[in-house]
């Protein structure tokens, strides 16, 4: 299939596919007229890359999954290197969640302090009593 068809089938752009190729994630064959030629394997690789990026992986973090698929495995996470990336990503997410919890606690404390300093916010002067 040509690049435009692969882009359409995967929901990405031809520009992104050329970028993946430049990064070594895709290896397009060439037809006799020089056009890029992709197969179902390439469709699977692009789908894997896009799925991983959608859940927060960087393009570089998708490499072990792509290599696992290229090695002939049914899934990109069948290899030890992919499992290691999952584990690193989970550690990163846990640290972010902890940091967000700290930020939330600080914001709640600041809000509580600010509200304690305010006059009763429900008091609205009635007409004629200014």
C-alpha positions as CSV (number, residue, x, y, z in Angstrom):
1,X,0.0,0.0,0.0
2,X,1.1,3.5,-0.6
3,X,1.9,6.0,2.2
4,X,-1.4,7.8,1.8
5,X,-3.4,4.6,2.3
6,X,-1.3,3.6,5.3
7,X,-1.8,7.1,6.8
8,X,-5.6,6.8,6.2
9,X,-5.9,3.3,7.6
10,X,-3.9,4.2,10.8
11,X,-5.4,7.7,11.3
12,X,-2.2,9.5,11.0
13,X,-0.5,11.6,8.3
14,X,2.0,10.8,5.5
15,X,4.3,13.3,7.2
16,X,4.3,11.4,10.4
17,X,5.0,8.1,8.6
18,X,8.0,9.7,6.8
19,X,9.2,10.9,10.2
20,X,8.8,7.4,11.7
21,X,10.9,6.1,8.7
22,X,13.5,8.8,9.3
23,X,13.7,7.7,13.0
24,X,14.2,4.1,11.9
25,X,10.8,2.9,13.2
26,X,9.5,2.0,9.8
27,X,11.3,0.6,6.8
28,X,9.3,1.2,3.7
29,X,10.0,-0.8,0.6
30,X,10.1,1.0,-2.7
31,X,8.0,0.2,-5.8
32,X,9.5,0.2,-9.3
33,X,8.5,3.9,-9.6
34,X,10.2,4.8,-6.3
35,X,7.0,5.2,-4.3
36,X,7.1,4.0,-0.7
37,X,5.4,0.6,-0.4
38,X,4.0,-0.6,2.9
39,X,2.5,-3.9,4.0
40,X,0.3,-5.2,6.8
41,X,3.4,-5.5,9.0
42,X,3.9,-1.8,8.7
43,X,0.3,-1.2,9.5
44,X,0.8,-3.2,12.7
45,X,3.9,-1.2,13.6
46,X,2.3,2.1,13.1
47,X,-0.8,1.0,15.1
48,X,1.5,0.0,18.0
49,X,3.4,3.3,17.9
50,X,0.1,5.3,17.9
51,X,-1.4,3.2,20.7
52,X,1.6,3.7,22.9
53,X,1.8,7.4,22.2
54,X,-1.9,7.8,23.0
55,X,-1.2,6.5,26.5
56,X,1.8,8.8,27.1
57,X,4.8,7.0,25.6
58,X,7.4,9.1,23.8
59,X,8.3,8.0,20.3
60,X,11.7,6.7,21.6
61,X,9.9,4.7,24.3
62,X,8.0,2.8,21.5
63,X,11.2,1.4,20.0
64,X,11.4,-1.8,22.1
65,X,7.8,-2.6,21.2
66,X,8.5,-2.0,17.5
67,X,11.6,-4.2,17.7
68,X,9.6,-6.9,19.4
69,X,7.1,-6.9,16.6
70,X,9.8,-6.9,14.0
71,X,11.4,-10.0,15.7
72,X,8.2,-11.8,14.8
73,X,6.3,-11.7,18.1
74,X,2.5,-11.4,18.0
75,X,2.5,-8.4,20.3
76,X,4.9,-5.6,20.9
77,X,5.0,-6.3,24.6
78,X,6.0,-9.9,24.4
79,X,9.7,-9.0,24.9
80,X,11.7,-8.3,28.1
81,X,12.7,-4.8,26.8
82,X,9.1,-3.8,26.4
83,X,8.3,-5.0,29.9
84,X,11.1,-2.8,31.2
85,X,9.7,0.2,29.4
86,X,6.3,-0.5,31.0
87,X,7.9,-0.7,34.4
88,X,9.8,2.5,33.9
89,X,6.7,4.3,32.7
90,X,4.7,3.1,35.7
91,X,7.4,4.4,38.0
92,X,7.3,7.8,36.2
93,X,3.5,7.9,36.4
94,X,3.5,7.0,40.1
95,X,6.0,9.9,40.8
96,X,3.8,12.3,38.9
97,X,0.7,11.2,40.8
98,X,2.5,11.7,44.1
99,X,3.6,15.1,43.0
100,X,0.1,16.0,41.9
101,X,-1.2,14.8,45.3
102,X,1.2,17.2,47.0
103,X,0.2,20.0,44.7
104,X,-3.5,19.3,45.4
105,X,-2.9,19.3,49.2
106,X,-1.1,22.6,49.0
107,X,-3.9,24.1,46.9
108,X,-6.5,22.9,49.3
109,X,-4.6,24.4,52.2
110,X,-4.2,27.8,50.4
111,X,-7.9,27.8,49.5
112,X,-8.8,27.1,53.1
113,X,-6.6,29.9,54.3
114,X,-8.0,32.3,51.7
115,X,-11.6,31.5,52.5
116,X,-10.9,32.0,56.2
117,X,-9.8,35.5,55.5
118,X,-12.8,36.5,53.5
119,X,-16.0,38.0,54.9
120,X,-19.0,35.8,54.5
121,X,-19.2,35.4,50.7
122,X,-23.0,34.8,50.9
123,X,-23.7,38.3,52.2
124,X,-25.1,40.5,49.6
125,X,-26.1,44.0,50.5
126,X,-29.8,44.5,50.2
127,X,-31.2,47.3,48.1
128,X,-31.3,50.6,50.0
129,X,-29.0,49.5,52.8
130,X,-25.7,50.7,51.6
